[in-house]
Amino acid sequence: MHFDPLFLSRLQFAWVVAWHFLLPAFTVGLASFIAFMEGLSFFTGRAVYLRISIFWTKIFAVSFGMGVVSGITMPFQFGTNWSRFSDDVGDIVSPLLGYEGLTAFFLEAAFLGVLLFGRKLVPRWAHFFAALMVALGTLASTFWILAVNSWMQTPAGFDFVDGRFQPRDWLEIIFNPSFPYRLAHVVTAIYITTGFVVAGVASFWLLRRRFYEEARTTLSMTLWLLSVLVPLQAAIGDQHGLDTLKYQPAKLAGIEAIWDGGRRLPWVLFAIPDDAAAKNLYEVSIPVVGSLILTHDVDGEVRGLKSFPPEDRPPVAVPFFGFRIMLACWGVMMLTVVLSWWLRMRRKLFDADWYHRLCMVVAPAGFVAVIAGWATTEVGRQPWTVYGLMRTADSVSPSLTAADVTLSLVAYSVVYVLMFAAGIAMMVRIFERGPIAADHADFIEGGRPQGPVEALSRGGEG
Amino acid sequence: MSAHVLDLAPIWAAILGVGVFLYVLLDGFDLGVGILYGFAPDRQSRNLMMNSIAPVWDGNETWLVLGGVALLAAFPLAFAIILPAVYFPMILMLLALVFRGVSFEFRFRDSEHRTFWDHAFCWGSALGAFAQGVVLGAFIQGFAVEGRHFAGRSFDVFTPFSLLTGVALMFGYALLGAGWLILKTEGPLQDMARRLGRIAFFGVLVAVVAVSLWTPFLHPAIGERWFSWPNIAWLSPVPILTAVAATAEWRALNDRSEIAPFLSAIALFVLSYLGLAISLFPMIVPYKYTIWQAASSEATQAFLLVGVLVLLPVILLYTAWSYWVFRGKVQANIGYH
């Protein structure tokens, strides 16, 4: 680990993207949830849905604003710190980023204003439509950015011309081999993450014996959703793994800390991987299960890291532990879901304090899993930016000095810590205040008479 | 790609030019409101000023992302050279925009630290504008380039000229912001906007004259373009119209017109922008690479062009709708805060 511009630029990129990722991991799901609540409110007219929606829209406003400003940083990172990557790969990835802007960012931004401040200024259907468009925009953004990320993992549809990547087939570029799996995996992960936060907040209200109606509605609804998504995620993740085995064998070997390949491999439960000596220390493993999980066949063959030259191997510890942390989070979430089934059968879902405490503890599990999974896949891709084709070391801007990047990294660190600390504190306060204290005043008044929804939104505040 | 049917590079140069200009105009007025925010006398006025841009700032800032990504898509070589060259002003801008962007919500939610977020909003806007001006100045001056890389050092970007353009853009945005506030507010706040607008106008006037006189000496090609015959005749409308727009702006700031100050400020920006384009075209990495040399593959330019042609009109339509929803004077009594 050398504190050169390359390592510092990687650290800086990891820092800004990790913090940024936490926000869409929550807001993409929350946008869909709000649109759903607005829809229920619009079609059933029940006030509780409107109160829930107004409450979560406040949380959305705080987190989405942070997501926007931390996201604007990202494309510029490509230029400031990874200029050689931009030059060589720009012809392929940039139109996808361009489509992200055109199909997602403008849509989100324009309708967000109406969603947050326009409730009184537009008809009810238009406000519902705005909520739908914001949700659609967040999903479109997820689609494009994951297409870019997946292309870097499993590049396809390009030619090399003068050492630069040139597009050959856009459909192959977008729908590259890992994209469908990654998209399904990440979107599901985002919904799960949001679901556990919503369930955690509802449980918090139930424990405080407050906002009973809102809490019951959201807790029950999200636990049904999670009952589908959490088991489904295991199946999607499994398919994603098979895809990685096929297209990124060195990464898979890194994730599983397999040094010597072969058949009937054990599954490594725990170990301290030693990259230099190319072996595991203190290994605890289950015989044969490795091949079974990774290939769906006890006799399945998996390549080991030693079959790759040392300079082409990923560092093992981060993907290895990252993957296991993600799995552990899934286990806890699955247990929470199974317990909810049992409580529902006994009709005690809304009365079991211990379960609500559990939900509060599990609330941030999705974030941990998302970051662990992200670290697994990105560090597992090393030492490449474009897997197997362009090295991270050849991607960094040549003009940067270690002092330059240290200075910018310190600046990013200070600003992000400050912003996130303030933002999280603010959201916690909103959770505590709950839906009743909600808003008298979340609207901006243009020069227009008050719209028809006003009476309703006022009436809903009790 | 097969036969060369259409030269896409100038089309992309035009799209990029318009996209960046829309950014300058739209985020320009809301950064300008942020700069003027520091001069507001009380909380009531601050609330109004912030409310006047709260529903639209996010959309305005999206043009910045589109500008950056369009540069990467259409002219990746320019992106790869320019961004490392403007490393520090770029990071300053991004972090300033972070502070400013979160202030909208944070100031409202976090009443214990409202003064802090007030400062964050004002300083974030001011530093963001300044950093963009520095980038502009560095761009006009040109960069040290070797092959396909920026070959200078990261601090080379700060020169007397780029610091001048940095300050100039702060005044320019403040003028736009004043125009917006005159349009959106009334009473004492509008009077304040007129007063501050007049100060900003003087700053802009001095800056435009200084930059116009300095630029032709930065590079012989620029002087050549403006002062050689017959160019000097063809291009003379630009300075003449600028003088007309400046006069109109001054009168508008001093009479009771509510929309003319904003429109005249826009005219001043259009003309200054046009002047820069005339000075530099067809350079995308000034004095080193033209738009044709820095262009991405035809397949890349064509693929994204389809998206722009189909989606941009739709974007403009719903963006216009979102502005229309929040039309009229911004009110204080029932508001965001």
Chai-1 contact restraints between the chains, C-beta under 6 A:
chainA,res_idxA,chainB,res_idxB,connection_type,confidence,min_distance_angstrom,max_distance_angstrom,comment,restraint_id
A,A61,B,E105,contact,1.0,0.0,6.0,A-B,restraint_1
A,V62,B,E105,contact,1.0,0.0,6.0,A-B,restraint_2
A,G65,B,G101,contact,1.0,0.0,6.0,A-B,restraint_3
A,G65,B,V102,contact,1.0,0.0,6.0,A-B,restraint_4
A,G65,B,E105,contact,1.0,0.0,6.0,A-B,restraint_5
A,M66,B,V102,contact,1.0,0.0,6.0,A-B,restraint_6
A,V68,B,D58,contact,1.0,0.0,6.0,A-B,restraint_7
A,V69,B,L97,contact,1.0,0.0,6.0,A-B,restraint_8
A,V69,B,V98,contact,1.0,0.0,6.0,A-B,restraint_9
A,V69,B,G101,contact,1.0,0.0,6.0,A-B,restraint_10
A,I72,B,V65,contact,1.0,0.0,6.0,A-B,restraint_11
A,T73,B,L94,contact,1.0,0.0,6.0,A-B,restraint_12
A,P75,B,G68,contact,1.0,0.0,6.0,A-B,restraint_13
A,P75,B,V69,contact,1.0,0.0,6.0,A-B,restraint_14
A,F76,B,G68,contact,1.0,0.0,6.0,A-B,restraint_15
A,F76,B,M90,contact,1.0,0.0,6.0,A-B,restraint_16
A,G79,B,F79,contact,1.0,0.0,6.0,A-B,restraint_17
A,G79,B,L83,contact,1.0,0.0,6.0,A-B,restraint_18
A,T80,B,L83,contact,1.0,0.0,6.0,A-B,restraint_19
A,T80,B,Y87,contact,1.0,0.0,6.0,A-B,restraint_20
A,T80,B,M90,contact,1.0,0.0,6.0,A-B,restraint_21
A,S83,B,A80,contact,1.0,0.0,6.0,A-B,restraint_22
A,S83,B,P84,contact,1.0,0.0,6.0,A-B,restraint_23
A,S86,B,P76,contact,1.0,0.0,6.0,A-B,restraint_24
A,S86,B,F79,contact,1.0,0.0,6.0,A-B,restraint_25
A,S86,B,A80,contact,1.0,0.0,6.0,A-B,restraint_26
A,D87,B,P76,contact,1.0,0.0,6.0,A-B,restraint_27
A,D87,B,L77,contact,1.0,0.0,6.0,A-B,restraint_28
A,D87,B,A80,contact,1.0,0.0,6.0,A-B,restraint_29
A,D87,B,R148,contact,1.0,0.0,6.0,A-B,restraint_30
A,G90,B,L72,contact,1.0,0.0,6.0,A-B,restraint_31
A,G90,B,P76,contact,1.0,0.0,6.0,A-B,restraint_32
A,D91,B,S296,contact,1.0,0.0,6.0,A-B,restraint_33
A,D91,B,S297,contact,1.0,0.0,6.0,A-B,restraint_34
A,D91,B,T300,contact,1.0,0.0,6.0,A-B,restraint_35
A,S94,B,L72,contact,1.0,0.0,6.0,A-B,restraint_36
A,S94,B,A73,contact,1.0,0.0,6.0,A-B,restraint_37
A,P95,B,A73,contact,1.0,0.0,6.0,A-B,restraint_38
A,P95,B,T300,contact,1.0,0.0,6.0,A-B,restraint_39
A,P95,B,F303,contact,1.0,0.0,6.0,A-B,restraint_40
A,P95,B,L304,contact,1.0,0.0,6.0,A-B,restraint_41
A,L97,B,V69,contact,1.0,0.0,6.0,A-B,restraint_42
A,G98,B,V69,contact,1.0,0.0,6.0,A-B,restraint_43
A,G98,B,A73,contact,1.0,0.0,6.0,A-B,restraint_44
A,G98,B,L304,contact,1.0,0.0,6.0,A-B,restraint_45
A,Y99,B,G307,contact,1.0,0.0,6.0,A-B,restraint_46
A,G101,B,V65,contact,1.0,0.0,6.0,A-B,restraint_47
A,G101,B,L66,contact,1.0,0.0,6.0,A-B,restraint_48
A,G101,B,V69,contact,1.0,0.0,6.0,A-B,restraint_49
A,L102,B,G307,contact,1.0,0.0,6.0,A-B,restraint_50
A,L102,B,L311,contact,1.0,0.0,6.0,A-B,restraint_51
A,F105,B,T62,contact,1.0,0.0,6.0,A-B,restraint_52
A,F105,B,V65,contact,1.0,0.0,6.0,A-B,restraint_53
A,F106,B,T62,contact,1.0,0.0,6.0,A-B,restraint_54
A,F106,B,I315,contact,1.0,0.0,6.0,A-B,restraint_55
A,A109,B,D58,contact,1.0,0.0,6.0,A-B,restraint_56
A,A109,B,G59,contact,1.0,0.0,6.0,A-B,restraint_57
A,A109,B,T62,contact,1.0,0.0,6.0,A-B,restraint_58
A,A110,B,G59,contact,1.0,0.0,6.0,A-B,restraint_59
A,A110,B,Y318,contact,1.0,0.0,6.0,A-B,restraint_60
A,A110,B,T319,contact,1.0,0.0,6.0,A-B,restraint_61
A,A110,B,S322,contact,1.0,0.0,6.0,A-B,restraint_62
A,L112,B,D58,contact,1.0,0.0,6.0,A-B,restraint_63
A,G113,B,P55,contact,1.0,0.0,6.0,A-B,restraint_64
A,G113,B,V56,contact,1.0,0.0,6.0,A-B,restraint_65
A,G113,B,S322,contact,1.0,0.0,6.0,A-B,restraint_66
A,V114,B,S322,contact,1.0,0.0,6.0,A-B,restraint_67
A,V114,B,V325,contact,1.0,0.0,6.0,A-B,restraint_68
A,F117,B,P55,contact,1.0,0.0,6.0,A-B,restraint_69
A,G118,B,V325,contact,1.0,0.0,6.0,A-B,restraint_70
A,L121,B,V325,contact,1.0,0.0,6.0,A-B,restraint_71
A,V122,B,V325,contact,1.0,0.0,6.0,A-B,restraint_72
A,Q166,B,S297,contact,1.0,0.0,6.0,A-B,restraint_73
A,P167,B,A299,contact,1.0,0.0,6.0,A-B,restraint_74
A,P167,B,T300,contact,1.0,0.0,6.0,A-B,restraint_75
A,W170,B,F303,contact,1.0,0.0,6.0,A-B,restraint_76
A,S397,B,P84,contact,1.0,0.0,6.0,A-B,restraint_77
A,P398,B,H149,contact,1.0,0.0,6.0,A-B,restraint_78
A,S399,B,P84,contact,1.0,0.0,6.0,A-B,restraint_79
A,S399,B,F150,contact,1.0,0.0,6.0,A-B,restraint_80
A,D404,B,S154,contact,1.0,0.0,6.0,A-B,restraint_81
A,S408,B,I91,contact,1.0,0.0,6.0,A-B,restraint_82
A,A411,B,L95,contact,1.0,0.0,6.0,A-B,restraint_83
A,V415,B,L95,contact,1.0,0.0,6.0,A-B,restraint_84
A,V415,B,V98,contact,1.0,0.0,6.0,A-B,restraint_85
A,M419,B,V102,contact,1.0,0.0,6.0,A-B,restraint_86
A,A422,B,F106,contact,1.0,0.0,6.0,A-B,restraint_87
A,M426,B,R109,contact,1.0,0.0,6.0,A-B,restraint_88
A,M426,B,D110,contact,1.0,0.0,6.0,A-B,restraint_89
A,I444,B,N51,contact,1.0,0.0,6.0,A-B,restraint_90
A,I444,B,Y336,contact,1.0,0.0,6.0,A-B,restraint_91
A,E445,B,Q331,contact,1.0,0.0,6.0,A-B,restraint_92
A,E445,B,I334,contact,1.0,0.0,6.0,A-B,restraint_93
A,E445,B,G335,contact,1.0,0.0,6.0,A-B,restraint_94
A,G446,B,F326,contact,1.0,0.0,6.0,A-B,restraint_95
A,G446,B,R327,contact,1.0,0.0,6.0,A-B,restraint_96
A,G446,B,G328,contact,1.0,0.0,6.0,A-B,restraint_97
A,G447,B,G328,contact,1.0,0.0,6.0,A-B,restraint_98
A,G447,B,K329,contact,1.0,0.0,6.0,A-B,restraint_99
